[in-house]
Amino acid sequence: MRRYIIEDERHVLPFNQPASLLTVGVKPLKLLHEELCFDYFKQALSLGQSLHSREEVRNVEGECIVYRDSLWFDTEFLDYFMERARKTGKACRAALSGSDPAFRTYVLPLSTNFEKRIVNGEEIYLADLWYFPRGYSDEIAPIIVPSESEEMGFYSVPDFMTMEQGNLTHYGPSRALISIESWVHVYFAAIIFSLYGRASRYVKFASSHNFFQLRLLWRAIMEQNQLLSTSAVVTVGKGTSIHPTAVITGPASIGENCNIGPGVFIDNCTIGDNVTIDDNCALMMSSVGDRCFLPFNGALYHTAVMENTIIAQNTCLQMCVIGRNSFVGAGNTFTDFTLLEQKKLRAANINGDLETINQIVLGGAVGHNCRIGSGLVFYPGRMVESDVVLIASPQRRVIMRSIPYEESDHHTAATSAPHQRHYPRQGEQTHEEDAWDTW
């Protein structure tokens, strides 16, 4: 069986990298695809020629799977699609229903890679994921994959903050797919689809399997721990040290050779390898990539942090995405709610244009190789482009608009060691050229 990949070379803001190279959860998207395909098909698929557009799908041969490398999808989604596609014996393409609440809320906004169709009076959206049993065919049947999402509240707040909805909720899907075209999609994939989805599947499994509930209770008794803190729902890699006063509730996953300090609280998180989380840090429904460092009193809430990044003490990140090799200094605050207007927020699409998204709370994004000084406050939805240095000053204390590379403080700071640019924009070299639109 062959595997063909449509390469999406467009850069995702503010990282200035294609989606396939971005870390979603604790691994780059390209590596996630490799592991997912190997685990599902139980063999290494032979790799066909690289494709650059949907039109080139016509060139595929033999039994094969074809997908765009900017798509994030989980094992449950692939399993549902492949099982039904193989049963038909025909060429099939994955599709999502326009009435699916998880798709409508998270996948459709800011996306350009879906083809809209009306089938039997139902609005569906075709994804760039195909199965061909005998090479390309013009007759391709859509396979609608339901998310079977479950509405899950993450906190209850007064009506004035939720436009009289009463609570803030997310949809935890049993199966998920999303096209990574914005930092917001990275957030949805790493946090909502990965962590909420994992929790939703866990709750459904536990409620329908009495033996698992008994095993969980037995583990809690044997380990003298709470039900959601037992080894049945919290996995810990070898070589990891956890202080006795740390509190970890699952479902959660912690990688190898990590150090979890005293007073740390971790709830429904995914932590990579060689991560250090020091005294009294609080992480809730967040993901932290390999080799990250959180000194004391750091706080992550619904936040995705890529590898080799430092989040300094007393910094609060809410519903944010932080790129790799970056430093976020002490006492920074990323706000997630507009005080003057209770309306859905806007974020930048892959072209840099602002669009409304289905969220009334949302943090911000910091690119790769950034250095953020202490004591800054960021408005919701703002971005800091890769390779930017920000130094707090009386003139720039509150970040009210996105910061492009041209406005990095290292251009004017007197230093003998200039900050190097490692992530230029698409089509640019490492020197400054075209201006980046800001708002």
N, C-alpha and C positions, 0 to 999 in steps of 0.2 A: 504494500500500500504506500502511496506517495502523499507528500504534504507540500502544498504550494502556498506561498506567502505573498500577499499583495503588500508591497512596501509603501507606507505612508510617510513621506519625507518632510511633511510640513512641521514646522516648529510650534511647540506649545508654549504659550506665554505663562509666566515670565521666565521660564527655564531656558529657552532658546535651544531646545533639543526635541527631536522626534519623540512621539509617545512611547515607542518601543524601548527607548533608553531610560525612561523615567521609572523610578522605584515606586511601585504600588504595594503598600504594606511593607514588607521587608526585603523584597526582591525586585529587580528590574522586570518590566513587563515581558521583554524578550525571553528572559530565563523562566518566567512563570509559564509561558507558552510551551517551552521545551519540556519542563517537568510535567505539566498537565497532560500533554500529548503522550509522553512516555508512560506515565502512570495509567492512563486510560486504555491505551492500545496495547500495553504490556510488551512493547517492542519499539525499537528505534525506527521511525518511519523514514524511508528514503526521501531526500529533499529534492523536489523538482526545481525547475528554473524560477528565479524571482520574477514576480509580476509587478507592474506599475500602475495598472488601472483595471477596472471591471471588464473592459473589452478584451483584455488579454486572458481572461478566464477561459475563453474559447480554445486556448492552446493546451489545456490540461489533458493528460492521457491516463488511461487505466483507472483502477479504483483509487480514489484520492479524496482528501479533505482540503479545502481552500479557505483561507481566512485573511482578513486584513490585519496587519501587525499592530494597529492602534486600537484593536478591540480587546477589552478585558472581559473575560467570561470565566465562570467557575466550573468545577467538575460536574456539578449537578445539572447545569445548563447543557454542557456538552453531552452528558449521558442521555438526557431526555431527547435531545435532537437526534443523536446518532442512532439510538434504539428505534425510533419511529422512522427515521429515514431509511435505514437498512431493511425494515419490514416492508416498505413500499416497493423496494427494488428499482426505484427510479431516482433521477437526479432531484435533489431537494435543497432548499435554502431556508435558513433559520429566519423566523419572523416574530415580531412582537405585536401584541394587540394594542390599539390606540385606547382601549378602555381599561387597560391594566394600570392600576394606580401607581405602582412603583415605576413602570416605564414612563408614564406621563409626567411624574414628578421629577425624576432624576435623569432619565436618559434623553428625553426629547429636547429639553432646553439646551441651547448652545451647540447642538449637534447638526452636522451636515451630511453624514455618511449613511443615512437611511433613505430608502426609496419607499414612498407612500403608495399604497394600492387600496382599492376597494374590492373586497372579495366577499361575495354573498351578502352584500350590504354592510359588511364590517370593515372598519378602517384598520388596516394593518401596515406595519413598517418592516420592510425587508432589510436584514442585516447582511454584512459582507462575510457570511459564513455558509459554505456550500459543502454538500457531499455528492460525489459522482461515482456511481458503481462501475461504470464502463466508459470513462472519459466524458468529455463535454456533450451535453444535449441541450437543444433549444427548449425542450419541454421540462420545465423545472417546477416542482411542486413546493409551495410554501409549507413549512412546518411551524405552526404557532406554538411558541414555548411560553406557558404561563408562569409567572413568577411565584404565584401562590403566596403573596406577601401578607404579612400580619402587621397590623398597625400597633406600634409600640411607643408608648409615651416615654420621654426622657426627662421632662419635668413639668409640673403643673404650676402655672403662673397666673397672676391677675389678668383679667380680660384686656386691659389697655395694652398689654404687650403682645397679645396674640390675635388682635383684630376680632375679639369676642369669640375665639374658638375654645378657650378654656384650658387647653394644654398644648404643649409643643410635642408633636409626634413625628416618628419616622416609620417607613414601611420596611420591615425586615423580610427580605425575599428568601424563598427556598431555592430559587434559581435566578441567576442574574447575568446580564450582559450590558456593557456600556462602551461607547466609543470615546476614547480619551482625546478630547480636542480642547480642553481647558483645564486649568488647575482645579476648577470646581469638580470636574469629572474625576480627577485623581482623589479628591476628598470623598466623593460619593463611593468610588470603588473601594478605597482603602478602609473607610469607616462604616458607611451605611451598608453597602453590599457585603463586605467581608465580616465585620464585627456584628452588626445587627443581624445579618443573614445567619451567621454561626449561632447566635443566641436564639434566633427563631427556630432553626432546625433542632437545636438542643431541647428547647421547650416542647416542641411537637413530639420528638422522640421519647423524652422522659414521660410525657403524659400518656403515651400509648404503649409503653413497655414496663409492665410491673416488675419484671425481673431486674431491669436497669435501676429502677427506684430502690429496690431492696439492696442491690449491690452498692448504690450510692450511700444508702443509710449505713450499711456494714462498713464501708470505707471510713465514713465519718466517725463511727464508734471506735474502730481500730486506730485511726490516726488522731483521735481526740480533737477533731476539728469540725468547723461548720460544714454543712452540706456543699456549699458552693466554693469551698476552699480546699476540698479534698483532691487527691491525685487523679480522681476520675474526671475532673473538669478543669484542672490546672496542670498543664504539662511543663516540665522544667528540664532543660538540657543538661548534659553532663558538665561538671566543673563549675556550675553556677552556685554562688554563695548567697543565701538569703538570711538576713538578720531575724532573730526570733520575734522581734516586735513589729516586723513588716506584716501588713495585712494584704492578702491577695485573694480576690474572689473571681470565680470563673463564670463562663468559660474563658480561659486565658491561656496564652502560650508564651513561654520565656525560653530564649535560646541558650546556647552553650557559653560557658565562661563569663557569665554576667555577674555583677555584684550589686545586690539590692540592700541598701543600708537601713539603719534603724528608723522606725516611724514612717516608712514608705507605705503608701496606699495605692494599690493597683486593682482596677475593676474592669473586666472584659477588655483586655488589651492584648496586643501581639507585640512582643519584644524580640528583636533580632539577637545575633551573637555578639559577645564581647561588649556589652552595654553596661555602663555604670550609672546607677541611679542612687544618689546620696540622700542624706538625712531629710526626712519629712517631705519628700516630693509626693505629689498626688497626680496620678494618671488615671483618667476615666475614659473608657471607650476610645482609646488612641492606639496608634501604631508607631513604633520607634525602630528605625533601621539599624543595621550593624554598626558597631563601634561608636555609638553616640554617648554623650556624657551629659548628665543632668546633675549639677551641684545641688546643694540644699535648698529646700522650699520652692522648687520649680513646680509649675502646675500645667498639665496638658488636659484639655477637655475636648473630645471629638477632634483630635488633631493628628495629622500624619507628618512624621519627621523622617526624612531620608537619611542615608548613612553618613557617618563621619561628621556629625553636626553637634555643636554644643549649645544647650539652652541654659543660660546662666541663672543664678539664684534670683528668687522673687519675680521671675517673669511668668506672665499668665498668657497662655495661648488657647484661644477658644475657636474651634471650627476652622482651623488653619491648615495650610500645607507649607512645610519648610523644606527647601532643597538640600542637596548634599554639600558637604564641605563648607558649611556656613556656621556663623557664630551669631547668636542672638543674645545681646548683653543683659545685664542685671536690670530688673525693674521695668522691663518693657511690657506694655499692655496692648493686646489686639482686641479691640471691641467688636461686638457682633450684632449690635442692635442700634437702629437709628432713633434718636430721642424725639425729633421733631415731626417725623412722618412715619405713621404706621402703615407701611406698604411693602410689597415684595421687593427685594433688593435686586440690583443689577450686577452683572459680571461680564468680563470680556470674553468674546468667542475667539476662535483660532485666528481670525483676521484683525483682532484688536478692537472690534466694535462692541459697544455695550448692549446687552440684552437683558430683559427681565427674566429672572429665574423663580422657581416656585419655592422660595425660601424667605422667611421674614427675619431670620437670624443667620448670619454668615460672617466668618472672620476674614482673614487676608492671606496672601501668599508671598513667600520670600523665595527667590531663585537660588541657583547654585552659587557657591563661592562668594557669598555675601558676608559683610561684617556690619552688624547693627549695634551701635553704641547703646549706652544705658539711658533709661528714663524717657523713652519715646512712647507716644500713644498713636495707634493706627486706627483710622476709621474703617468700618466694615467694607469688605470687597476690594480693598486696595492691594496693589501688587508692587513688589520691589524686584526689579529686573536682576538677572544674574550678574555677578561681578560688581555689584554696587556696594559702596561704603557709606554708611550714614552715621554722622556724629551729631548728637543732640546739642543744640545751641538755643539762645533766646529767639533766634529767627526761625528755627525749625525744631519745634518740640512736638507738635501735633501733625501727623501725616494725614493730610486731607485729600490727597490725590496720589495716583500711582507714580512711582519714581523710576524714570528710565536711566540707562547707563550714563547718559550725558550729564545727569544731575548728581552723579556720585561725588561725595565730598573728597574723594582721593585726588580728583583733578585739581583742586585748589589747596589741599593740605601741603604744608612744607615738610617733605620727607625725602630721605635719600633712597628709600626702598619702595618704589611705586607698586601699587596693587595691580597684579597682572590680570589680564582678561583671558579667561579660559573658555567662555561660552558666548562667542559672537552671534549675532543674529544670522538668520539664514541668508546666504549669499554674501555675507560680509567677511572681511579678514579681521584680525585682532585690533585694528585701529578704528577710530570712530568715523562713521560715515553718515548715513541717512538718519534723520531725527526719528525718534519713536513717539508716536502719538500718546499724549497724556490727557488726563481728565481730572 
